[in-house]
């Protein structure tokens, strides 16, 4: 039954990767804006939730306030800095890396370099027994459900809501969207805010699983970038599949070839991208 | 939009990913920070003055360690009114930025521009290997306060001293202790996959097997492993004990996964795994974990009481080995300076350092002829005391040197631990 535990855990880690990657794929795929400060927003969410939880003791309040505040910070960054660099990928990279370094150092000054652990909601501590012999932490099991629900919500929102339709039109053809009265800059601001809110949400949950320190933002960002690229830019279902695939690859790579643990993720990814540079479900643009 | 244009963001992103991968777990920033010490402007004592260069990380992954070393050093200095043995001490801090090249430049700056008569610090051993030869050639003594590579203290009569441990120094007594005293006959080793992980694991494995017990498994995980479950679930459940070398935030994740997957094999760890910087975050998951280290904040002696009182008054949190390393370094420098007559030259301090013997918070401390500290190693167990998790001392192995009980010449013939990694379980 060890394999069951391995499969479940691969899925659980994949779920964490999806939580991180979902925000990244939205901003990146929809706005063509490369946000390498995503890992920093992940940290901000986790640290804020930790701080608020220590002060108030209320889990849900901490979660909501952390996500909202981070989203506001994200929107400020978009409005004041990033929107000037629309469609200029390299300046975006420099700018967002700069923002992420600044956030990292601010967190270091405020909270110190020792790792912290954001709160876990009541009821998810401890483990459960599956089929008698397999012991699995409840928190990890819940992460899988959370990722699936979140993926469904985002997809439904983009597909069925009128804002979703406006987002898609703004992305597909900015000029036409503007001529029919869609306020494209506002849409982009909201999309970026949603992206950073998702980063913060992931930070609270992911931080509770792995703990946070000012340098973990990069570790997580790296895997999330892999997920986004493999899944196909802007594709939420693609990111979900890619996240599960990377999670399972990571798990079984470490179990079967522990000496090659980094190789087992990056080699298959490189090979895959060589044959499908647009990723799993990336839009093939044909115009 | 043309197809070529559509792939542009992808190319840029891939480039950025590669660049980030190159950074690894460095960053968040690599700029240097230069600051004068809080102890005020140029100090002049009755015997003269000395500039001390503190070369400890203030940014990046080791910032928490470097800042505590600096804080420990300055706290001792402040408690002595900014003078050690009647020499006014001027502290200049530089950030080695976790980069051998930058660190060497900073060391040169400390010596040539600031006129530092001794350099104290260094956390990353790779950085220490780069800085040491420069200071050797400049004739400026170096006192290492964290960097643990065994090989740094293998030259007799140099100008390098180390108050902290070598990778294997604190774990060699543990191998004996776990096998003979605790009677746990088979061990699974879980370590981080880099030189410190191999040295600390190897030190344990050597004495454990020489005592007649058996290492049955070795697992090594990369630094900053985000998910420890794949390793934890592989641990051999038949082993009597799990020996862990997972310092830093990896310790938090390792223990969380270990408890989450319901393992109940006792854990014995290298002491940095249950460091006091981590205990508040680890909480219950660390309950009962045993470890070996040359320090614990609950050691009962007068020097430690002075240290703990001064520290907790200022910082309102537990002391730890890094703060003690800084404090002990200041004490060692004070003892050396009391032996220096007149102008504190590099050679003068180096020669005086060789004969230093102090009562540090950790207990008696002196240097062997290679410059490595000899000290007591404590067997500790994480316990809750007055609502706080502490490393309670359960046993003491006195005066442990870097070769433990082995004959020096014999020990130096052993293959290095990076070659022995993976062979202990065979």
Interface residues (C-beta under 8 A of the other chain):
Chain A: X2 X5 X6 X9 X12 X13 X16 X28 X32 X34 X36 X89 X90 X93 X97 X100 X101 X103 X104 X105 X107 X108 X112 X113 X114 X115 X116 X117 X127 X135 X136 X137 X139 X140 X209 X210 X211 X213 X214 X215 X216 X217 X218 X219 X220 X221 X222 X223 X225 X226 X228 X229 X233 X250 X251 X252 X254 X255 X258 X259 X261 X262 X273 X277 X278 X283 X285 X286 X287
Chain B: X1 X2 X3 X6 X7 X8 X9 X10 X12 X13 X14 X16 X17 X20 X21 X23 X25 X26 X27 X28 X29 X59 X60 X61 X62 X63 X64 X65 X67 X219 X220 X221 X222 X224 X226 X227 X229 X230 X231 X233 X234 X248 X249 X252 X253 X256 X257 X260 X261 X262 X277 X278 X281
